[in-house]
Amino acid sequence: MNQLFTDFPPISKADWLEKIQKDLKGKAPSDFDWMVADGQPVTAFPHLDDMGGALPHPISEGKNDWQICEAFQVGDAAKTNKMALKALEGGADALRFNCTEVPDFEALMSGIDLNIINLHLRGKKMEQPVSLLRKLVEYAGPNATLLNGTFCWQGKQPMEILELAEAQLPGFKVLPVHGSAFYEKDETTVAELNKMAQAANDWFAKLTTEGVGAERIAKQMFFTCFIGKNYFLQIAKLRAIRKFWQELQLKCGVENPQPAFIFAQFPISDQSPDANTNLIQSTTQAMSAVIGGVDVLTVLPSDKISDEAKPTDFSRRMARNVQHILKLESHFDWVSDPAAGSYFIEKLTSKLLENMEV
């Protein structure tokens, strides 16, 4: 083995660029650079020299598992329940219910064992979002402490929601960083991450002034984000979020840092009018999400091309199956931080991280 390294000595980036320029017949390698933001080029020819001669450690250890989640807009609770049961029968292990008002949990959860799935709730434009959590606690009774999931909301009741979750729903995360609200397109990823960083910092600043310790805040915070079409950029974006979260916790004095918890989905604005195009596109989007290290992933059905569109059972099944193939056949969940060590992705991750203020 030692002979191998003797036969193939290391080559510097300067040597590689000289060789590349000869192969390009005098064209500058920098002509192939692209901009991740104004004035911030990313080289098309990354090298270990770009990282000071040593690669950073993988962001995480252990399995790269994630929850296969299906999302529903709650209108008629009984009808939504039937669709949710189909999703669970089809292999989903997490459900997300988007609510504009407090639903009838008896009808919504009929036949669903909340002790064996993950439940994610979103209170959309609710004046009293805490009422949604209260109703869930009332419905679950003594089993509320066994539930796992997240609560995505906007409003002015952080202490009330935080204290209710800590007392009655310890398996829930209830301090969202709404990254999905900042997504516009791949070309604005730097601005998107900058806003997410500010939102995360704001949670610590706001709640510490109200006497909440950094450990409590870190345990309850989670990130939501949209996954765009640029395969490598989205991998690097997710890795940048995870690295930023580690650095922010250290800055805020968290003694037992929590891994970033990321809830990812696809933006409807990126959908094509052609369902087949969307199905193919969803595969690479899902791959970038999983390789980047999401914890929960919702793949958009291929016929969901507007807020009003109602996906068919077939398109929902195909969306789930994209994740089943990645997990059960391709075993993407077996490898810890699979992008670690890639010169290009490591460099791109670092470039994005530079724009996230800790």
C-alpha positions as CSV (number, residue, x, y, z in Angstrom):
1,M,0.0,0.0,0.0
2,N,2.9,2.4,0.8
3,Q,4.3,1.7,-2.6
4,L,1.1,3.1,-4.2
5,F,1.7,6.5,-2.7
6,T,5.3,6.5,-3.8
7,D,4.3,5.7,-7.4
8,F,1.6,8.4,-7.4
9,P,3.0,11.5,-5.7
10,P,0.6,14.4,-4.8
11,I,0.1,17.0,-7.5
12,S,-0.5,20.6,-6.5
13,K,-3.5,22.6,-7.9
14,A,-1.1,24.8,-9.8
15,D,0.2,21.8,-11.6
16,W,-3.3,20.6,-12.4
17,L,-4.3,24.0,-13.7
18,E,-1.3,24.1,-16.0
19,K,-2.2,20.8,-17.4
20,I,-5.9,21.7,-17.8
21,Q,-4.9,25.0,-19.6
22,K,-2.8,23.0,-22.1
23,D,-5.8,20.6,-22.7
24,L,-8.0,23.7,-23.2
25,K,-5.6,25.0,-25.8
26,G,-4.9,28.2,-23.9
27,K,-8.4,28.9,-22.7
28,A,-8.3,30.1,-19.0
29,P,-9.7,27.5,-16.5
30,S,-11.4,30.5,-14.7
31,D,-13.7,30.8,-17.7
32,F,-15.6,27.8,-16.3
33,D,-16.1,29.3,-12.9
34,W,-19.7,30.2,-11.9
35,M,-21.1,32.7,-9.4
36,V,-22.8,31.5,-6.3
37,A,-23.5,35.2,-5.6
38,D,-22.4,38.6,-6.9
39,G,-18.6,38.7,-6.8
40,Q,-18.3,35.2,-5.3
41,P,-17.0,32.7,-7.9
42,V,-16.9,29.0,-7.4
43,T,-14.1,27.2,-9.2
44,A,-14.9,24.4,-11.6
45,F,-11.6,22.8,-10.7
46,P,-11.5,22.3,-6.9
47,H,-8.5,20.8,-5.2
48,L,-7.3,19.8,-1.7
49,D,-5.1,22.9,-1.8
50,D,-8.3,25.0,-1.7
51,M,-8.9,23.6,1.8
52,G,-5.5,24.2,3.2
53,G,-4.3,20.7,2.4
54,A,-6.8,19.0,4.8
55,L,-10.4,18.1,4.4
56,P,-12.9,19.0,7.2
57,H,-14.4,16.2,9.3
58,P,-17.8,14.8,8.3
59,I,-20.6,16.8,9.7
60,S,-22.3,13.8,11.3
61,E,-21.7,10.2,12.3
62,G,-23.9,7.2,12.2
63,K,-26.8,6.5,9.8
64,N,-28.2,9.1,7.4
65,D,-31.8,8.2,8.0
66,W,-34.8,10.4,7.3
67,Q,-38.6,10.4,7.7
68,I,-40.7,9.8,4.5
69,C,-43.4,12.4,5.0
70,E,-46.6,13.2,3.1
71,A,-48.3,16.5,3.5
72,F,-52.0,17.3,3.5
73,Q,-54.1,20.5,3.6
74,V,-56.7,19.9,6.2
75,G,-60.2,20.9,5.1
76,D,-62.7,18.1,5.7
77,A,-61.0,16.1,8.6
78,A,-62.6,12.8,7.6
79,K,-61.5,13.0,4.0
80,T,-58.0,14.1,5.0
81,N,-57.9,11.1,7.3
82,K,-58.7,8.7,4.5
83,M,-55.8,10.1,2.4
84,A,-53.5,10.0,5.4
85,L,-54.3,6.3,6.0
86,K,-53.5,5.5,2.4
87,A,-50.2,7.3,2.8
88,L,-49.3,5.2,5.8
89,E,-50.3,2.0,4.1
90,G,-48.1,3.1,1.2
91,G,-45.0,3.4,3.3
92,A,-45.0,6.9,4.7
93,D,-43.7,7.1,8.3
94,A,-44.5,10.7,8.9
95,L,-47.5,13.0,8.2
96,R,-47.8,16.7,7.9
97,F,-51.1,18.5,8.4
98,N,-51.4,22.1,7.2
99,C,-54.2,23.7,9.2
100,T,-55.9,27.1,8.9
101,E,-58.0,26.4,11.9
102,V,-58.1,23.9,14.8
103,P,-59.2,20.6,13.3
104,D,-61.4,17.8,14.7
105,F,-58.6,15.6,15.9
106,E,-60.9,12.7,16.6
107,A,-61.9,12.6,12.9
108,L,-58.4,13.5,11.6
109,M,-56.5,10.9,13.5
110,S,-59.0,8.0,13.3
111,G,-57.1,4.8,12.9
112,I,-53.7,6.5,13.1
113,D,-51.4,5.3,15.8
114,L,-49.5,8.4,16.8
115,N,-47.1,6.4,18.9
116,I,-45.4,4.8,15.8
117,I,-45.3,7.7,13.3
118,N,-44.0,11.2,13.4
119,L,-46.6,14.0,13.3
120,H,-45.8,17.5,11.9
121,L,-48.3,20.3,12.2
122,R,-48.4,23.7,10.5
123,G,-50.7,26.4,11.8
124,K,-51.1,28.7,8.7
125,K,-52.4,32.2,9.4
126,M,-53.8,31.2,12.8
127,E,-54.4,34.0,15.3
128,Q,-53.9,31.7,18.2
129,P,-51.6,28.9,17.0
130,V,-51.1,27.6,20.6
131,S,-54.7,26.5,20.5
132,L,-53.7,23.9,17.9
133,L,-51.2,22.4,20.3
134,R,-53.6,22.5,23.2
135,K,-56.2,20.6,21.2
136,L,-53.6,17.9,20.2
137,V,-52.6,17.5,23.9
138,E,-56.3,17.2,24.8
139,Y,-56.8,14.6,22.1
140,A,-53.7,12.5,22.9
141,G,-54.2,12.5,26.7
142,P,-51.6,10.6,28.6
143,N,-49.9,9.6,25.3
144,A,-49.1,13.2,24.4
145,T,-45.6,12.8,26.0
146,L,-44.9,10.0,23.6
147,L,-45.5,11.9,20.4
148,N,-42.7,13.0,18.1
149,G,-42.9,15.8,15.6
150,T,-42.7,19.5,14.9
151,F,-45.0,22.5,15.0
152,C,-44.5,25.2,12.3
153,W,-46.3,28.4,13.1
154,Q,-46.0,32.2,13.0
155,G,-47.2,34.6,15.6
156,K,-46.5,36.3,19.0
157,Q,-46.8,33.5,21.5
158,P,-43.4,31.9,21.7
159,M,-43.3,31.5,25.5
160,E,-46.8,30.0,25.7
161,I,-46.0,27.5,22.9
162,L,-42.6,26.7,24.3
163,E,-43.8,26.0,27.8
164,L,-46.7,23.9,26.6
165,A,-44.5,21.8,24.4
166,E,-41.9,21.3,27.1
167,A,-44.5,20.2,29.7
168,Q,-46.9,18.2,27.5
169,L,-45.1,17.4,24.2
170,P,-41.4,16.9,25.0
171,G,-40.9,15.0,21.7
172,F,-42.0,18.1,19.6
173,K,-39.8,20.9,18.3
174,V,-41.7,24.2,18.2
175,L,-39.3,26.9,17.3
176,P,-39.2,27.0,13.5
177,V,-36.7,28.8,11.3
178,H,-38.9,29.4,8.2
179,G,-36.3,28.9,5.5
180,S,-39.0,27.9,3.1
181,A,-40.4,31.5,3.3
182,F,-37.1,32.9,2.1
183,Y,-36.7,30.6,-1.0
184,E,-37.1,32.3,-4.4
185,K,-34.8,30.3,-6.7
186,D,-31.4,28.7,-6.8
187,E,-29.8,31.9,-7.8
188,T,-30.8,33.6,-4.5
189,T,-29.4,30.8,-2.3
190,V,-26.9,33.1,-0.6
191,A,-29.7,35.6,0.4
192,E,-31.9,32.7,1.5
193,L,-29.2,31.3,3.9
194,N,-28.4,34.8,5.2
195,K,-32.1,35.3,6.2
196,M,-32.2,31.8,7.8
197,A,-29.1,32.6,9.8
198,Q,-30.6,35.9,11.0
199,A,-33.9,34.1,12.0
200,A,-32.0,31.5,14.0
201,N,-30.0,34.3,15.8
202,D,-33.2,36.1,16.5
203,W,-34.7,33.1,18.3
204,F,-31.7,33.1,20.7
205,A,-31.7,36.9,21.1
206,K,-35.5,37.1,21.8
207,L,-35.9,34.1,24.1
208,T,-32.7,34.7,26.2
209,T,-34.0,38.1,27.1
210,E,-37.1,36.4,28.4
211,G,-35.0,34.1,30.6
212,V,-34.9,31.0,28.5
213,G,-31.6,29.2,28.6
214,A,-29.6,28.4,25.4
215,E,-30.0,24.6,25.9
216,R,-33.8,24.9,25.9
217,I,-33.8,27.0,22.8
218,A,-31.4,24.7,20.9
219,K,-33.5,21.6,21.8
220,Q,-36.6,23.2,20.4
221,M,-35.3,24.8,17.2
222,F,-35.7,23.3,13.7
223,F,-35.3,24.5,10.1
224,T,-37.7,24.3,7.2
225,C,-36.4,24.7,3.6
226,F,-37.3,24.2,0.0
227,I,-35.1,22.1,-2.2
228,G,-34.4,23.6,-5.6
229,K,-33.3,22.1,-8.9
230,N,-29.5,22.7,-8.7
231,Y,-28.3,19.4,-7.5
232,F,-24.9,20.3,-6.0
233,L,-25.9,23.7,-4.8
234,Q,-28.8,22.2,-2.7
235,I,-26.5,19.6,-1.2
236,A,-24.1,22.3,-0.2
237,K,-26.9,24.5,1.1
238,L,-28.1,21.8,3.5
239,R,-24.6,21.1,4.7
240,A,-24.0,24.8,5.3
241,I,-27.1,24.9,7.4
242,R,-25.9,22.0,9.5
243,K,-22.4,23.5,10.0
244,F,-23.9,26.9,10.8
245,W,-26.1,25.4,13.4
246,Q,-23.1,23.8,15.1
247,E,-21.2,27.1,15.2
248,L,-24.2,29.1,16.4
249,Q,-24.8,26.8,19.3
250,L,-21.2,27.0,20.4
251,K,-21.4,30.8,20.2
252,C,-24.5,30.9,22.3
253,G,-23.0,28.7,25.0
254,V,-24.9,25.5,24.4
255,E,-23.0,22.8,26.3
256,N,-24.6,19.9,24.6
257,P,-25.1,20.9,20.9
258,Q,-28.0,19.4,19.1
259,P,-27.7,18.2,15.5
260,A,-29.7,20.4,13.0
261,F,-33.2,19.2,12.4
262,I,-34.2,20.0,8.9
263,F,-37.7,19.6,7.4
264,A,-37.4,19.8,3.6
265,Q,-40.0,19.9,0.8
266,F,-40.2,21.1,-2.9
267,P,-41.5,24.5,-4.0
268,I,-44.6,24.4,-6.2
269,S,-43.1,27.4,-8.1
270,D,-40.4,25.0,-9.5
271,Q,-43.0,22.5,-10.9
272,S,-43.3,22.1,-14.7
273,P,-46.7,21.8,-16.4
274,D,-45.6,18.4,-17.5
275,A,-46.0,15.7,-14.8
276,N,-43.4,13.4,-16.3
277,T,-40.8,16.1,-16.2
278,N,-41.7,16.8,-12.5
279,L,-41.3,13.1,-11.7
280,I,-37.8,12.9,-13.1
281,Q,-36.8,16.2,-11.5
282,S,-38.1,15.0,-8.1
283,T,-35.7,12.2,-8.1
284,T,-32.6,14.4,-8.3
285,Q,-34.1,16.9,-5.9
286,A,-34.8,14.1,-3.4
287,M,-31.2,12.8,-3.8
288,S,-29.7,16.2,-3.1
289,A,-32.0,16.6,0.0
290,V,-31.0,13.2,1.4
291,I,-27.3,13.5,0.6
292,G,-27.4,17.0,2.2
293,G,-28.8,15.4,5.4
294,V,-32.5,16.3,5.8
295,D,-34.4,14.7,8.7
296,V,-37.9,14.9,7.1
297,L,-38.6,15.0,3.4
298,T,-41.8,15.6,1.5
299,V,-41.6,14.9,-2.2
300,L,-44.2,16.9,-4.2
301,P,-46.5,14.8,-6.3
302,S,-45.8,15.3,-10.0
303,D,-49.3,16.7,-10.7
304,K,-49.2,19.3,-7.9
305,I,-48.5,22.3,-10.1
306,S,-50.5,24.9,-8.2
307,D,-51.9,25.4,-4.7
308,E,-55.3,24.5,-6.0
309,A,-54.2,21.3,-7.8
310,K,-55.4,18.1,-6.1
311,P,-52.9,15.3,-6.6
312,T,-54.2,11.8,-7.6
313,D,-53.6,8.7,-5.6
314,F,-51.2,7.5,-8.3
315,S,-49.0,10.7,-8.2
316,R,-48.9,10.5,-4.4
317,R,-47.8,6.9,-4.5
318,M,-45.0,7.7,-7.1
319,A,-43.8,10.6,-4.9
320,R,-43.5,8.2,-1.9
321,N,-41.8,5.6,-4.1
322,V,-39.0,8.0,-5.0
323,Q,-38.0,8.0,-1.4
324,H,-38.5,4.2,-1.0
325,I,-36.1,3.6,-3.9
326,L,-33.5,5.9,-2.3
327,K,-33.9,4.3,1.1
328,L,-34.8,0.6,0.6
329,E,-33.0,-0.1,-2.7
330,S,-30.2,2.4,-2.9
331,H,-29.6,2.5,0.9
332,F,-28.8,6.3,1.0
333,D,-29.6,6.1,4.7
334,W,-26.6,3.9,5.3
335,V,-23.9,6.4,4.7
336,S,-23.0,9.2,7.1
337,D,-22.6,12.6,5.4
338,P,-22.1,11.0,2.0
339,A,-20.9,14.3,0.4
340,A,-18.0,14.7,2.9
341,G,-14.6,14.7,1.1
342,S,-15.8,15.9,-2.2
343,Y,-13.6,18.8,-3.0
344,F,-16.2,20.6,-5.0
345,I,-19.0,20.2,-2.5
346,E,-16.8,21.0,0.5
347,K,-15.6,24.2,-1.2
348,L,-19.1,25.1,-2.2
349,T,-20.3,24.5,1.4
350,S,-17.6,26.7,2.8
351,K,-18.5,29.4,0.3
352,L,-22.1,29.4,1.3
353,L,-21.3,29.2,5.0
354,E,-19.3,32.4,4.7
355,N,-22.5,34.3,4.1
356,M,-24.3,33.0,7.3
357,E,-23.5,35.3,10.2
358,V,-23.0,33.5,13.5
